[in-house]
Amino acid sequence: MATSITTDVIRPGHRLDAFEPSHSAGAVVSFTGLVRDASHGQAVSSLYLEHYPGMTERMLDELEISACAQWPLHAVDIVHRVGDLACGEVIVFVAVASAHRQAAFEAASYLMDQLKSQVPLWKRETQLDSAQRVWLIPT
């Protein structure tokens, strides 16, 4: 089980290869979030992500504990990137393993929904046409 914040490039394939569910796991579900090239009808050139050091990591750990209390999970991996990101780069990677697919799908969805709404992370987009920087409200 692992959670982390990083400024390094996230490589989902490498993380999935390193993901080690138990032999009793029958399902692994992963989600990869990417920087889009448009938002609210505006072209985007980049995204900057900021976090609250210490608190963000603690809340990711609490989120993992909460998911494990609700579903029979064998393994969890959550990594979120911060700093400057270009369009197409990976923002977040979440993987869960469980004995059955329904629990794995539900837990992965829960983790992403809670991560987006509860974990202190802030996004600022740079719009391509005007180079205007816009802080985004979590959704």
HUZI-V483493 format. One record per backbone hydrogen bond with DSSP energy under -0.5 kcal/mol. CO is the residue of the C=O (numbers start at 1). NH is the residue of the N-H. E is the energy in kcal/mol with one decimal. If there is no record, write none. Layout:
CO;NH;E, CO;NH;E
This chain:
2;78;-2.2, 4;80;-2.2, 6;82;-2.4, 9;11;-0.5, 10;12;-0.7, 11;15;-2.4, 12;16;-2.9, 13;17;-2.3, 14;18;-1.9, 15;19;-1.0, 19;21;-0.5, 22;25;-1.7, 27;98;-2.2, 29;96;-2.5, 31;94;-2.5, 33;91;-3.3, 33;92;-1.2, 34;36;-0.5, 35;88;-2.6, 37;44;-2.8, 39;42;-1.9, 42;39;-2.6, 43;128;-2.4, 45;87;-0.8, 46;126;-2.4, 47;85;-3.0, 48;124;-2.5, 49;83;-2.9, 50;122;-2.8, 51;53;-0.9, 52;56;-3.0, 53;55;-1.1, 54;58;-1.9, 55;59;-2.6, 56;60;-2.1, 57;61;-2.3, 58;62;-2.4, 59;63;-2.2, 60;64;-2.2, 61;65;-2.3, 62;66;-2.4, 63;67;-2.3, 64;68;-2.4, 65;69;-1.5, 66;70;-1.1, 67;71;-2.2, 71;73;-1.9, 72;99;-0.7, 75;97;-2.3, 76;2;-2.2, 77;95;-2.5, 78;4;-1.8, 79;93;-2.4, 80;6;-2.3, 83;49;-2.4, 85;47;-2.7, 86;89;-2.0, 89;35;-2.2, 91;81;-3.2, 92;33;-2.7, 93;79;-2.4, 94;31;-2.8, 95;77;-2.5, 96;29;-2.4, 97;74;-3.2, 97;75;-1.1, 98;26;-1.5, 98;27;-2.2, 100;104;-1.6, 101;105;-3.1, 102;106;-2.6, 103;107;-2.5, 104;108;-2.3, 105;109;-2.4, 106;110;-2.5, 107;111;-2.8, 108;112;-2.1, 109;113;-2.6, 110;114;-2.9, 111;115;-2.5, 112;116;-2.4, 113;117;-1.4, 114;118;-3.1, 114;119;-0.7, 115;119;-1.1, 119;121;-1.6, 120;52;-1.1, 122;50;-2.7, 123;136;-2.9, 124;48;-2.7, 125;127;-0.6, 125;134;-2.8, 126;45;-3.1, 126;46;-1.1, 127;131;-1.8, 132;127;-3.2, 134;125;-2.8, 136;123;-0.5
